[in-house]
């Protein structure tokens, strides 16, 4: 059942089923520079915030964002 779900997900995402070796090659090809660029992009992008349920005591976006982007 898990394998069938994986096959379906790959076909919906990539339009084909890719062999495990291809995924392993792609992971092995990731460099420290790739990780650094991606990390910098995440750090400098605006914060995304979502709340669910009783949100009366949820701090404001500005309050939370300021904790992550201290000047």
mmCIF file as Biopython writes it, N, C-alpha, C and O atoms, coordinates in Angstrom:
data_model
#
loop_
_atom_site.group_PDB
_atom_site.id
_atom_site.type_symbol
_atom_site.label_atom_id
_atom_site.label_alt_id
_atom_site.label_comp_id
_atom_site.label_asym_id
_atom_site.label_entity_id
_atom_site.label_seq_id
_atom_site.pdbx_PDB_ins_code
_atom_site.Cartn_x
_atom_site.Cartn_y
_atom_site.Cartn_z
_atom_site.occupancy
_atom_site.B_iso_or_equiv
_atom_site.auth_seq_id
_atom_site.auth_asym_id
_atom_site.pdbx_PDB_model_num
ATOM 1   N N  . UNK A ? 1  ? 0.820  -1.184 0.000   1.0 0.0 1  A 1 
ATOM 2   C CA . UNK A ? 1  ? 0.000  0.000  0.000   1.0 0.0 1  A 1 
ATOM 3   C C  . UNK A ? 1  ? 0.875  1.263  0.000   1.0 0.0 1  A 1 
ATOM 4   O O  . UNK A ? 1  ? 0.571  2.227  -0.703  1.0 0.0 1  A 1 
ATOM 5   N N  . UNK A ? 2  ? 1.946  1.260  0.776   1.0 0.0 2  A 1 
ATOM 6   C CA . UNK A ? 2  ? 2.842  2.416  0.826   1.0 0.0 2  A 1 
ATOM 7   C C  . UNK A ? 2  ? 3.518  2.632  -0.516  1.0 0.0 2  A 1 
ATOM 8   O O  . UNK A ? 2  ? 3.653  3.765  -0.977  1.0 0.0 2  A 1 
ATOM 9   N N  . UNK A ? 3  ? 3.948  1.532  -1.146  1.0 0.0 3  A 1 
ATOM 10  C CA . UNK A ? 3  ? 4.606  1.631  -2.456  1.0 0.0 3  A 1 
ATOM 11  C C  . UNK A ? 3  ? 3.641  2.200  -3.497  1.0 0.0 3  A 1 
ATOM 12  O O  . UNK A ? 3  ? 4.033  3.014  -4.333  1.0 0.0 3  A 1 
ATOM 13  N N  . UNK A ? 4  ? 2.390  1.773  -3.444  1.0 0.0 4  A 1 
ATOM 14  C CA . UNK A ? 4  ? 1.383  2.281  -4.394  1.0 0.0 4  A 1 
ATOM 15  C C  . UNK A ? 4  ? 1.170  3.782  -4.205  1.0 0.0 4  A 1 
ATOM 16  O O  . UNK A ? 4  ? 1.056  4.527  -5.178  1.0 0.0 4  A 1 
ATOM 17  N N  . UNK A ? 5  ? 1.119  4.214  -2.958  1.0 0.0 5  A 1 
ATOM 18  C CA . UNK A ? 5  ? 0.960  5.641  -2.671  1.0 0.0 5  A 1 
ATOM 19  C C  . UNK A ? 5  ? 2.155  6.426  -3.199  1.0 0.0 5  A 1 
ATOM 20  O O  . UNK A ? 5  ? 1.990  7.507  -3.763  1.0 0.0 5  A 1 
ATOM 21  N N  . UNK A ? 6  ? 3.346  5.887  -3.019  1.0 0.0 6  A 1 
ATOM 22  C CA . UNK A ? 6  ? 4.558  6.552  -3.497  1.0 0.0 6  A 1 
ATOM 23  C C  . UNK A ? 6  ? 4.562  6.651  -5.018  1.0 0.0 6  A 1 
ATOM 24  O O  . UNK A ? 6  ? 4.910  7.691  -5.576  1.0 0.0 6  A 1 
ATOM 25  N N  . UNK A ? 7  ? 4.179  5.573  -5.683  1.0 0.0 7  A 1 
ATOM 26  C CA . UNK A ? 7  ? 4.119  5.583  -7.151  1.0 0.0 7  A 1 
ATOM 27  C C  . UNK A ? 7  ? 3.130  6.643  -7.620  1.0 0.0 7  A 1 
ATOM 28  O O  . UNK A ? 7  ? 3.439  7.423  -8.521  1.0 0.0 7  A 1 
ATOM 29  N N  . UNK A ? 8  ? 1.942  6.676  -7.016  1.0 0.0 8  A 1 
ATOM 30  C CA . UNK A ? 8  ? 0.941  7.663  -7.392  1.0 0.0 8  A 1 
ATOM 31  C C  . UNK A ? 8  ? 1.416  9.085  -7.167  1.0 0.0 8  A 1 
ATOM 32  O O  . UNK A ? 8  ? 1.186  9.955  -8.007  1.0 0.0 8  A 1 
ATOM 33  N N  . UNK A ? 9  ? 2.074  9.331  -6.046  1.0 0.0 9  A 1 
ATOM 34  C CA . UNK A ? 9  ? 2.574  10.672 -5.729  1.0 0.0 9  A 1 
ATOM 35  C C  . UNK A ? 9  ? 3.630  11.104 -6.749  1.0 0.0 9  A 1 
ATOM 36  O O  . UNK A ? 9  ? 3.643  12.252 -7.193  1.0 0.0 9  A 1 
ATOM 37  N N  . UNK A ? 10 ? 4.511  10.175 -7.112  1.0 0.0 10 A 1 
ATOM 38  C CA . UNK A ? 10 ? 5.549  10.509 -8.094  1.0 0.0 10 A 1 
ATOM 39  C C  . UNK A ? 10 ? 4.938  10.826 -9.457  1.0 0.0 10 A 1 
ATOM 40  O O  . UNK A ? 10 ? 5.357  11.769 -10.128 1.0 0.0 10 A 1 
ATOM 41  N N  . UNK A ? 11 ? 3.953  10.041 -9.857  1.0 0.0 11 A 1 
ATOM 42  C CA . UNK A ? 11 ? 3.326  10.282 -11.161 1.0 0.0 11 A 1 
ATOM 43  C C  . UNK A ? 11 ? 2.603  11.629 -11.163 1.0 0.0 11 A 1 
ATOM 44  O O  . UNK A ? 11 ? 2.675  12.362 -12.150 1.0 0.0 11 A 1 
ATOM 45  N N  . UNK A ? 12 ? 1.907  11.965 -10.071 1.0 0.0 12 A 1 
ATOM 46  C CA . UNK A ? 12 ? 1.227  13.251 -10.000 1.0 0.0 12 A 1 
ATOM 47  C C  . UNK A ? 12 ? 2.224  14.411 -9.960  1.0 0.0 12 A 1 
ATOM 48  O O  . UNK A ? 12 ? 1.975  15.462 -10.552 1.0 0.0 12 A 1 
ATOM 49  N N  . UNK A ? 13 ? 3.352  14.226 -9.263  1.0 0.0 13 A 1 
ATOM 50  C CA . UNK A ? 13 ? 4.326  15.304 -9.105  1.0 0.0 13 A 1 
ATOM 51  C C  . UNK A ? 13 ? 5.233  15.455 -10.319 1.0 0.0 13 A 1 
ATOM 52  O O  . UNK A ? 13 ? 5.434  16.564 -10.814 1.0 0.0 13 A 1 
ATOM 53  N N  . UNK A ? 14 ? 5.782  14.334 -10.800 1.0 0.0 14 A 1 
ATOM 54  C CA . UNK A ? 14 ? 6.800  14.377 -11.858 1.0 0.0 14 A 1 
ATOM 55  C C  . UNK A ? 14 ? 6.285  13.921 -13.220 1.0 0.0 14 A 1 
ATOM 56  O O  . UNK A ? 14 ? 6.958  14.118 -14.232 1.0 0.0 14 A 1 
ATOM 57  N N  . UNK A ? 15 ? 5.102  13.317 -13.259 1.0 0.0 15 A 1 
ATOM 58  C CA . UNK A ? 15 ? 4.581  12.795 -14.519 1.0 0.0 15 A 1 
ATOM 59  C C  . UNK A ? 15 ? 5.140  11.439 -14.873 1.0 0.0 15 A 1 
ATOM 60  O O  . UNK A ? 15 ? 4.842  10.898 -15.938 1.0 0.0 15 A 1 
ATOM 61  N N  . UNK A ? 16 ? 5.952  10.882 -13.985 1.0 0.0 16 A 1 
ATOM 62  C CA . UNK A ? 16 ? 6.565  9.567  -14.200 1.0 0.0 16 A 1 
ATOM 63  C C  . UNK A ? 16 ? 7.064  9.020  -12.864 1.0 0.0 16 A 1 
ATOM 64  O O  . UNK A ? 16 ? 7.168  9.747  -11.877 1.0 0.0 16 A 1 
ATOM 65  N N  . UNK A ? 17 ? 7.366  7.744  -12.857 1.0 0.0 17 A 1 
ATOM 66  C CA . UNK A ? 17 ? 7.955  7.152  -11.658 1.0 0.0 17 A 1 
ATOM 67  C C  . UNK A ? 17 ? 9.469  7.165  -11.817 1.0 0.0 17 A 1 
ATOM 68  O O  . UNK A ? 17 ? 10.003 6.661  -12.806 1.0 0.0 17 A 1 
ATOM 69  N N  . UNK A ? 18 ? 10.151 7.738  -10.846 1.0 0.0 18 A 1 
ATOM 70  C CA . UNK A ? 18 ? 11.607 7.830  -10.896 1.0 0.0 18 A 1 
ATOM 71  C C  . UNK A ? 18 ? 12.209 6.744  -10.011 1.0 0.0 18 A 1 
ATOM 72  O O  . UNK A ? 18 ? 11.675 6.444  -8.943  1.0 0.0 18 A 1 
ATOM 73  N N  . UNK A ? 19 ? 13.308 6.160  -10.448 1.0 0.0 19 A 1 
ATOM 74  C CA . UNK A ? 19 ? 13.966 5.133  -9.620  1.0 0.0 19 A 1 
ATOM 75  C C  . UNK A ? 19 ? 14.635 5.757  -8.396  1.0 0.0 19 A 1 
ATOM 76  O O  . UNK A ? 19 ? 15.043 6.918  -8.427  1.0 0.0 19 A 1 
ATOM 77  N N  . UNK A ? 20 ? 14.739 4.996  -7.346  1.0 0.0 20 A 1 
ATOM 78  C CA . UNK A ? 20 ? 15.357 5.455  -6.109  1.0 0.0 20 A 1 
ATOM 79  C C  . UNK A ? 20 ? 16.753 6.022  -6.350  1.0 0.0 20 A 1 
ATOM 80  O O  . UNK A ? 20 ? 17.134 7.022  -5.742  1.0 0.0 20 A 1 
ATOM 81  N N  . UNK A ? 21 ? 17.511 5.385  -7.233  1.0 0.0 21 A 1 
ATOM 82  C CA . UNK A ? 21 ? 18.889 5.826  -7.511  1.0 0.0 21 A 1 
ATOM 83  C C  . UNK A ? 21 ? 18.928 7.276  -7.986  1.0 0.0 21 A 1 
ATOM 84  O O  . UNK A ? 21 ? 19.867 8.009  -7.675  1.0 0.0 21 A 1 
ATOM 85  N N  . UNK A ? 22 ? 17.920 7.683  -8.730  1.0 0.0 22 A 1 
ATOM 86  C CA . UNK A ? 22 ? 17.888 9.065  -9.224  1.0 0.0 22 A 1 
ATOM 87  C C  . UNK A ? 22 ? 17.731 10.048 -8.063  1.0 0.0 22 A 1 
ATOM 88  O O  . UNK A ? 22 ? 18.389 11.088 -8.038  1.0 0.0 22 A 1 
ATOM 89  N N  . UNK A ? 23 ? 16.867 9.724  -7.110  1.0 0.0 23 A 1 
ATOM 90  C CA . UNK A ? 23 ? 16.700 10.591 -5.946  1.0 0.0 23 A 1 
ATOM 91  C C  . UNK A ? 23 ? 17.985 10.649 -5.126  1.0 0.0 23 A 1 
ATOM 92  O O  . UNK A ? 23 ? 18.373 11.715 -4.648  1.0 0.0 23 A 1 
ATOM 93  N N  . UNK A ? 24 ? 18.641 9.508  -4.965  1.0 0.0 24 A 1 
ATOM 94  C CA . UNK A ? 24 ? 19.893 9.480  -4.201  1.0 0.0 24 A 1 
ATOM 95  C C  . UNK A ? 24 ? 20.972 10.305 -4.876  1.0 0.0 24 A 1 
ATOM 96  O O  . UNK A ? 24 ? 21.746 10.980 -4.197  1.0 0.0 24 A 1 
ATOM 97  N N  . UNK A ? 25 ? 21.041 10.266 -6.216  1.0 0.0 25 A 1 
ATOM 98  C CA . UNK A ? 25 ? 22.012 11.085 -6.957  1.0 0.0 25 A 1 
ATOM 99  C C  . UNK A ? 25 ? 21.741 12.565 -6.734  1.0 0.0 25 A 1 
ATOM 100 O O  . UNK A ? 25 ? 22.665 13.353 -6.536  1.0 0.0 25 A 1 
ATOM 101 N N  . UNK A ? 26 ? 20.452 12.937 -6.769  1.0 0.0 26 A 1 
ATOM 102 C CA . UNK A ? 26 ? 20.101 14.340 -6.585  1.0 0.0 26 A 1 
ATOM 103 C C  . UNK A ? 26 ? 20.447 14.830 -5.182  1.0 0.0 26 A 1 
ATOM 104 O O  . UNK A ? 26 ? 20.896 15.964 -5.014  1.0 0.0 26 A 1 
ATOM 105 N N  . UNK A ? 27 ? 20.243 13.992 -4.185  1.0 0.0 27 A 1 
ATOM 106 C CA . UNK A ? 27 ? 20.605 14.363 -2.814  1.0 0.0 27 A 1 
ATOM 107 C C  . UNK A ? 27 ? 22.121 14.480 -2.698  1.0 0.0 27 A 1 
ATOM 108 O O  . UNK A ? 27 ? 22.624 15.419 -2.081  1.0 0.0 27 A 1 
ATOM 109 N N  . UNK A ? 28 ? 22.846 13.547 -3.278  1.0 0.0 28 A 1 
ATOM 110 C CA . UNK A ? 28 ? 24.311 13.592 -3.225  1.0 0.0 28 A 1 
ATOM 111 C C  . UNK A ? 28 ? 24.880 14.805 -3.955  1.0 0.0 28 A 1 
ATOM 112 O O  . UNK A ? 28 ? 25.979 15.261 -3.637  1.0 0.0 28 A 1 
ATOM 113 N N  . UNK A ? 29 ? 24.139 15.331 -4.934  1.0 0.0 29 A 1 
ATOM 114 C CA . UNK A ? 29 ? 24.615 16.476 -5.712  1.0 0.0 29 A 1 
ATOM 115 C C  . UNK A ? 29 ? 24.456 17.805 -4.970  1.0 0.0 29 A 1 
ATOM 116 O O  . UNK A ? 29 ? 24.993 18.819 -5.415  1.0 0.0 29 A 1 
ATOM 117 N N  . UNK A ? 30 ? 23.738 17.821 -3.861  1.0 0.0 30 A 1 
ATOM 118 C CA . UNK A ? 30 ? 23.551 19.059 -3.099  1.0 0.0 30 A 1 
ATOM 119 C C  . UNK A ? 30 ? 24.874 19.469 -2.469  1.0 0.0 30 A 1 
ATOM 120 O O  . UNK A ? 30 ? 25.556 18.664 -1.836  1.0 0.0 30 A 1 
ATOM 121 N N  . UNK A ? 31 ? 25.222 20.740 -2.656  1.0 0.0 31 A 1 
ATOM 122 C CA . UNK A ? 31 ? 26.484 21.246 -2.129  1.0 0.0 31 A 1 
ATOM 123 C C  . UNK A ? 31 ? 26.234 22.153 -0.913  1.0 0.0 31 A 1 
ATOM 124 O O  . UNK A ? 31 ? 25.105 22.564 -0.645  1.0 0.0 31 A 1 
ATOM 125 N N  . UNK A ? 32 ? 27.295 22.444 -0.206  1.0 0.0 32 A 1 
ATOM 126 C CA . UNK A ? 32 ? 27.211 23.367 0.917   1.0 0.0 32 A 1 
ATOM 127 C C  . UNK A ? 32 ? 26.752 24.745 0.427   1.0 0.0 32 A 1 
ATOM 128 O O  . UNK A ? 32 ? 26.017 25.443 1.124   1.0 0.0 32 A 1 
ATOM 129 N N  . UNK A ? 33 ? 27.185 25.122 -0.757  1.0 0.0 33 A 1 
ATOM 130 C CA . UNK A ? 33 ? 26.767 26.395 -1.343  1.0 0.0 33 A 1 
ATOM 131 C C  . UNK A ? 33 ? 25.250 26.405 -1.597  1.0 0.0 33 A 1 
ATOM 132 O O  . UNK A ? 33 ? 24.589 27.415 -1.359  1.0 0.0 33 A 1 
ATOM 133 N N  . UNK A ? 34 ? 24.704 25.288 -2.078  1.0 0.0 34 A 1 
ATOM 134 C CA . UNK A ? 34 ? 23.257 25.184 -2.289  1.0 0.0 34 A 1 
ATOM 135 C C  . UNK A ? 34 ? 22.511 25.395 -0.973  1.0 0.0 34 A 1 
ATOM 136 O O  . UNK A ? 34 ? 21.523 26.129 -0.927  1.0 0.0 34 A 1 
ATOM 137 N N  . UNK A ? 35 ? 22.981 24.757 0.085   1.0 0.0 35 A 1 
ATOM 138 C CA . UNK A ? 35 ? 22.344 24.868 1.398   1.0 0.0 35 A 1 
ATOM 139 C C  . UNK A ? 35 ? 22.456 26.305 1.918   1.0 0.0 35 A 1 
ATOM 140 O O  . UNK A ? 35 ? 21.501 26.839 2.482   1.0 0.0 35 A 1 
ATOM 141 N N  . UNK A ? 36 ? 23.600 26.913 1.732   1.0 0.0 36 A 1 
ATOM 142 C CA . UNK A ? 36 ? 23.799 28.301 2.175   1.0 0.0 36 A 1 
ATOM 143 C C  . UNK A ? 36 ? 22.865 29.257 1.446   1.0 0.0 36 A 1 
ATOM 144 O O  . UNK A ? 36 ? 22.256 30.124 2.072   1.0 0.0 36 A 1 
ATOM 145 N N  . UNK A ? 37 ? 22.744 29.107 0.123   1.0 0.0 37 A 1 
ATOM 146 C CA . UNK A ? 37 ? 21.852 29.974 -0.656  1.0 0.0 37 A 1 
ATOM 147 C C  . UNK A ? 37 ? 20.402 29.813 -0.202  1.0 0.0 37 A 1 
ATOM 148 O O  . UNK A ? 37 ? 19.686 30.798 -0.025  1.0 0.0 37 A 1 
ATOM 149 N N  . UNK A ? 38 ? 19.979 28.566 -0.018  1.0 0.0 38 A 1 
ATOM 150 C CA . UNK A ? 38 ? 18.606 28.305 0.386   1.0 0.0 38 A 1 
ATOM 151 C C  . UNK A ? 38 ? 18.336 28.860 1.782   1.0 0.0 38 A 1 
ATOM 152 O O  . UNK A ? 38 ? 17.285 29.452 2.028   1.0 0.0 38 A 1 
ATOM 153 N N  . UNK A ? 39 ? 19.284 28.668 2.690   1.0 0.0 39 A 1 
ATOM 154 C CA . UNK A ? 39 ? 19.139 29.176 4.056   1.0 0.0 39 A 1 
ATOM 155 C C  . UNK A ? 39 ? 19.030 30.697 4.060   1.0 0.0 39 A 1 
ATOM 156 O O  . UNK A ? 39 ? 18.200 31.261 4.773   1.0 0.0 39 A 1 
ATOM 157 N N  . UNK A ? 40 ? 19.859 31.352 3.271   1.0 0.0 40 A 1 
ATOM 158 C CA . UNK A ? 40 ? 19.820 32.815 3.184   1.0 0.0 40 A 1 
ATOM 159 C C  . UNK A ? 40 ? 18.482 33.289 2.648   1.0 0.0 40 A 1 
ATOM 160 O O  . UNK A ? 40 ? 17.941 34.291 3.116   1.0 0.0 40 A 1 
ATOM 161 N N  . UNK A ? 41 ? 17.944 32.568 1.664   1.0 0.0 41 A 1 
ATOM 162 C CA . UNK A ? 41 ? 16.641 32.926 1.093   1.0 0.0 41 A 1 
ATOM 163 C C  . UNK A ? 41 ? 15.545 32.812 2.152   1.0 0.0 41 A 1 
ATOM 164 O O  . UNK A ? 41 ? 14.671 33.675 2.237   1.0 0.0 41 A 1 
ATOM 165 N N  . UNK A ? 42 ? 15.589 31.759 2.952   1.0 0.0 42 A 1 
ATOM 166 C CA . UNK A ? 42 ? 14.580 31.567 4.000   1.0 0.0 42 A 1 
ATOM 167 C C  . UNK A ? 42 ? 14.702 32.654 5.064   1.0 0.0 42 A 1 
ATOM 168 O O  . UNK A ? 42 ? 13.699 33.218 5.501   1.0 0.0 42 A 1 
ATOM 169 N N  . UNK A ? 43 ? 15.914 32.939 5.470   1.0 0.0 43 A 1 
ATOM 170 C CA . UNK A ? 43 ? 16.148 33.909 6.544   1.0 0.0 43 A 1 
ATOM 171 C C  . UNK A ? 43 ? 15.712 35.309 6.135   1.0 0.0 43 A 1 
ATOM 172 O O  . UNK A ? 43 ? 15.222 36.073 6.967   1.0 0.0 43 A 1 
ATOM 173 N N  . UNK A ? 44 ? 15.886 35.651 4.866   1.0 0.0 44 A 1 
ATOM 174 C CA . UNK A ? 44 ? 15.578 37.014 4.425   1.0 0.0 44 A 1 
ATOM 175 C C  . UNK A ? 44 ? 14.154 37.177 3.896   1.0 0.0 44 A 1 
ATOM 176 O O  . UNK A ? 44 ? 13.736 38.297 3.602   1.0 0.0 44 A 1 
ATOM 177 N N  . UNK A ? 45 ? 13.409 36.093 3.770   1.0 0.0 45 A 1 
ATOM 178 C CA . UNK A ? 45 ? 12.033 36.206 3.279   1.0 0.0 45 A 1 
ATOM 179 C C  . UNK A ? 45 ? 11.097 36.572 4.424   1.0 0.0 45 A 1 
ATOM 180 O O  . UNK A ? 45 ? 11.406 36.305 5.586   1.0 0.0 45 A 1 
ATOM 181 N N  . UNK A ? 46 ? 9.960  37.179 4.109   1.0 0.0 46 A 1 
ATOM 182 C CA . UNK A ? 46 ? 9.008  37.540 5.161   1.0 0.0 46 A 1 
ATOM 183 C C  . UNK A ? 46 ? 8.489  36.299 5.891   1.0 0.0 46 A 1 
ATOM 184 O O  . UNK A ? 46 ? 8.316  35.238 5.290   1.0 0.0 46 A 1 
ATOM 185 N N  . UNK A ? 47 ? 8.249  36.445 7.157   1.0 0.0 47 A 1 
ATOM 186 C CA . UNK A ? 47 ? 7.734  35.373 7.988   1.0 0.0 47 A 1 
ATOM 187 C C  . UNK A ? 47 ? 6.314  35.014 7.572   1.0 0.0 47 A 1 
ATOM 188 O O  . UNK A ? 47 ? 5.526  35.901 7.243   1.0 0.0 47 A 1 
ATOM 189 N N  . UNK A ? 48 ? 5.982  33.749 7.582   1.0 0.0 48 A 1 
ATOM 190 C CA . UNK A ? 48 ? 4.615  33.293 7.366   1.0 0.0 48 A 1 
ATOM 191 C C  . UNK A ? 48 ? 4.074  32.835 8.708   1.0 0.0 48 A 1 
ATOM 192 O O  . UNK A ? 48 ? 4.726  32.070 9.418   1.0 0.0 48 A 1 
ATOM 193 N N  . UNK A ? 49 ? 2.896  33.297 9.051   1.0 0.0 49 A 1 
ATOM 194 C CA . UNK A ? 49 ? 2.325  32.962 10.352  1.0 0.0 49 A 1 
ATOM 195 C C  . UNK A ? 49 ? 0.881  32.522 10.161  1.0 0.0 49 A 1 
ATOM 196 O O  . UNK A ? 49 ? 0.119  33.155 9.431   1.0 0.0 49 A 1 
ATOM 197 N N  . UNK A ? 50 ? 0.518  31.441 10.819  1.0 0.0 50 A 1 
ATOM 198 C CA . UNK A ? 50 ? -0.859 30.948 10.771  1.0 0.0 50 A 1 
ATOM 199 C C  . UNK A ? 50 ? -1.278 30.568 12.183  1.0 0.0 50 A 1 
ATOM 200 O O  . UNK A ? 50 ? -0.457 30.128 12.989  1.0 0.0 50 A 1 
ATOM 201 N N  . UNK A ? 51 ? -2.548 30.739 12.470  1.0 0.0 51 A 1 
ATOM 202 C CA . UNK A ? 51 ? -3.093 30.378 13.783  1.0 0.0 51 A 1 
ATOM 203 C C  . UNK A ? 51 ? -4.374 29.599 13.573  1.0 0.0 51 A 1 
ATOM 204 O O  . UNK A ? 51 ? -5.062 29.758 12.564  1.0 0.0 51 A 1 
ATOM 205 N N  . UNK A ? 52 ? -4.679 28.756 14.541  1.0 0.0 52 A 1 
ATOM 206 C CA . UNK A ? 52 ? -5.877 27.918 14.451  1.0 0.0 52 A 1 
ATOM 207 C C  . UNK A ? 52 ? -6.511 27.832 15.830  1.0 0.0 52 A 1 
ATOM 208 O O  . UNK A ? 52 ? -5.815 27.777 16.843  1.0 0.0 52 A 1 
ATOM 209 N N  . UNK A ? 53 ? -7.800 27.821 15.857  1.0 0.0 53 A 1 
ATOM 210 C CA . UNK A ? 53 ? -8.494 27.691 17.144  1.0 0.0 53 A 1 
ATOM 211 C C  . UNK A ? 53 ? -8.744 29.037 17.795  1.0 0.0 53 A 1 
ATOM 212 O O  . UNK A ? 53 ? -8.979 30.034 17.113  1.0 0.0 53 A 1 
ATOM 213 N N  . UNK A ? 54 ? -8.692 29.058 19.113  1.0 0.0 54 A 1 
ATOM 214 C CA . UNK A ? 54 ? -8.920 30.286 19.877  1.0 0.0 54 A 1 
ATOM 215 C C  . UNK A ? 54 ? -7.700 31.189 19.710  1.0 0.0 54 A 1 
ATOM 216 O O  . UNK A ? 54 ? -6.656 30.953 20.320  1.0 0.0 54 A 1 
ATOM 217 N N  . UNK A ? 55 ? -7.836 32.201 18.899  1.0 0.0 55 A 1 
ATOM 218 C CA . UNK A ? 55 ? -6.693 33.057 18.558  1.0 0.0 55 A 1 
ATOM 219 C C  . UNK A ? 55 ? -6.686 34.379 19.324  1.0 0.0 55 A 1 
ATOM 220 O O  . UNK A ? 55 ? -5.951 35.301 18.970  1.0 0.0 55 A 1 
ATOM 221 N N  . UNK A ? 56 ? -7.487 34.468 20.351  1.0 0.0 56 A 1 
ATOM 222 C CA . UNK A ? 56 ? -7.572 35.714 21.120  1.0 0.0 56 A 1 
ATOM 223 C C  . UNK A ? 56 ? -6.230 36.117 21.732  1.0 0.0 56 A 1 
ATOM 224 O O  . UNK A ? 56 ? -5.932 37.307 21.834  1.0 0.0 56 A 1 
ATOM 225 N N  . UNK A ? 57 ? -5.418 35.140 22.139  1.0 0.0 57 A 1 
ATOM 226 C CA . UNK A ? 57 ? -4.146 35.450 22.801  1.0 0.0 57 A 1 
ATOM 227 C C  . UNK A ? 57 ? -2.928 35.261 21.902  1.0 0.0 57 A 1 
ATOM 228 O O  . UNK A ? 57 ? -1.793 35.240 22.378  1.0 0.0 57 A 1 
ATOM 229 N N  . UNK A ? 58 ? -3.169 35.124 20.608  1.0 0.0 58 A 1 
ATOM 230 C CA . UNK A ? 58 ? -2.054 34.992 19.666  1.0 0.0 58 A 1 
ATOM 231 C C  . UNK A ? 58 ? -1.418 36.369 19.491  1.0 0.0 58 A 1 
ATOM 232 O O  . UNK A ? 58 ? -2.124 37.345 19.242  1.0 0.0 58 A 1 
ATOM 233 N N  . UNK A ? 59 ? -0.100 36.459 19.618  1.0 0.0 59 A 1 
ATOM 234 C CA . UNK A ? 59 ? 0.554  37.766 19.434  1.0 0.0 59 A 1 
ATOM 235 C C  . UNK A ? 59 ? 0.407  38.248 17.991  1.0 0.0 59 A 1 
ATOM 236 O O  . UNK A ? 59 ? 0.159  37.451 17.086  1.0 0.0 59 A 1 
ATOM 237 N N  . UNK A ? 60 ? 0.559  39.531 17.787  1.0 0.0 60 A 1 
ATOM 238 C CA . UNK A ? 60 ? 0.428  40.107 16.448  1.0 0.0 60 A 1 
ATOM 239 C C  . UNK A ? 60 ? 1.566  39.617 15.548  1.0 0.0 60 A 1 
ATOM 240 O O  . UNK A ? 60 ? 2.616  39.173 16.012  1.0 0.0 60 A 1 
ATOM 241 N N  . UNK A ? 61 ? 1.315  39.716 14.259  1.0 0.0 61 A 1 
ATOM 242 C CA . UNK A ? 61 ? 2.338  39.351 13.280  1.0 0.0 61 A 1 
ATOM 243 C C  . UNK A ? 61 ? 3.611  40.167 13.513  1.0 0.0 61 A 1 
ATOM 244 O O  . UNK A ? 61 ? 4.714  39.620 13.497  1.0 0.0 61 A 1 
ATOM 245 N N  . UNK A ? 62 ? 3.458  41.447 13.724  1.0 0.0 62 A 1 
ATOM 246 C CA . UNK A ? 62 ? 4.614  42.322 13.918  1.0 0.0 62 A 1 
ATOM 247 C C  . UNK A ? 62 ? 5.444  41.896 15.133  1.0 0.0 62 A 1 
ATOM 248 O O  . UNK A ? 62 ? 6.674  41.909 15.097  1.0 0.0 62 A 1 
ATOM 249 N N  . UNK A ? 63 ? 4.752  41.522 16.197  1.0 0.0 63 A 1 
ATOM 250 C CA . UNK A ? 63 ? 5.430  41.097 17.422  1.0 0.0 63 A 1 
ATOM 251 C C  . UNK A ? 63 ? 6.255  39.829 17.184  1.0 0.0 63 A 1 
ATOM 252 O O  . UNK A ? 63 ? 7.405  39.736 17.611  1.0 0.0 63 A 1 
ATOM 253 N N  . UNK A ? 64 ? 5.661  38.876 16.510  1.0 0.0 64 A 1 
ATOM 254 C CA . UNK A ? 64 ? 6.367  37.611 16.234  1.0 0.0 64 A 1 
ATOM 255 C C  . UNK A ? 64 ? 7.481  37.841 15.226  1.0 0.0 64 A 1 
ATOM 256 O O  . UNK A ? 64 ? 8.595  37.351 15.407  1.0 0.0 64 A 1 
ATOM 257 N N  . UNK A ? 65 ? 7.190  38.576 14.179  1.0 0.0 65 A 1 
ATOM 258 C CA . UNK A ? 65 ? 8.175  38.838 13.133  1.0 0.0 65 A 1 
ATOM 259 C C  . UNK A ? 65 ? 9.404  39.553 13.693  1.0 0.0 65 A 1 
ATOM 260 O O  . UNK A ? 65 ? 10.529 39.267 13.284  1.0 0.0 65 A 1 
ATOM 261 N N  . UNK A ? 66 ? 9.192  40.477 14.624  1.0 0.0 66 A 1 
ATOM 262 C CA . UNK A ? 66 ? 10.324 41.230 15.188  1.0 0.0 66 A 1 
ATOM 263 C C  . UNK A ? 66 ? 11.290 40.318 15.954  1.0 0.0 66 A 1 
ATOM 264 O O  . UNK A ? 66 ? 12.476 40.631 16.064  1.0 0.0 66 A 1 
ATOM 265 N N  . UNK A ? 67 ? 10.795 39.201 16.482  1.0 0.0 67 A 1 
ATOM 266 C CA . UNK A ? 67 ? 11.661 38.253 17.197  1.0 0.0 67 A 1 
ATOM 267 C C  . UNK A ? 67 ? 12.606 37.543 16.245  1.0 0.0 67 A 1 
ATOM 268 O O  . UNK A ? 67 ? 13.714 37.165 16.626  1.0 0.0 67 A 1 
ATOM 269 N N  . UNK A ? 68 ? 12.163 37.361 14.989  1.0 0.0 68 A 1 
ATOM 270 C CA . UNK A ? 68 ? 12.973 36.666 13.999  1.0 0.0 68 A 1 
ATOM 271 C C  . UNK A ? 68 ? 13.866 37.598 13.210  1.0 0.0 68 A 1 
ATOM 272 O O  . UNK A ? 68 ? 14.909 37.184 12.704  1.0 0.0 68 A 1 
ATOM 273 N N  . UNK A ? 69 ? 13.469 38.843 13.103  1.0 0.0 69 A 1 
ATOM 274 C CA . UNK A ? 69 ? 14.227 39.813 12.305  1.0 0.0 69 A 1 
ATOM 275 C C  . UNK A ? 69 ? 14.685 40.962 13.182  1.0 0.0 69 A 1 
ATOM 276 O O  . UNK A ? 69 ? 14.434 42.129 12.881  1.0 0.0 69 A 1 
ATOM 277 N N  . UNK A ? 70 ? 15.355 40.621 14.262  1.0 0.0 70 A 1 
ATOM 278 C CA . UNK A ? 70 ? 15.845 41.659 15.179  1.0 0.0 70 A 1 
ATOM 279 C C  . UNK A ? 70 ? 16.842 42.546 14.459  1.0 0.0 70 A 1 
ATOM 280 O O  . UNK A ? 70 ? 17.649 42.073 13.659  1.0 0.0 70 A 1 
ATOM 281 N N  . UNK A ? 71 ? 16.777 43.816 14.746  1.0 0.0 71 A 1 
ATOM 282 C CA . UNK A ? 71 ? 17.654 44.766 14.058  1.0 0.0 71 A 1 
ATOM 283 C C  . UNK A ? 71 ? 18.866 45.076 14.858  1.0 0.0 71 A 1 
ATOM 284 O O  . UNK A ? 71 ? 19.709 45.861 14.422  1.0 0.0 71 A 1 
#
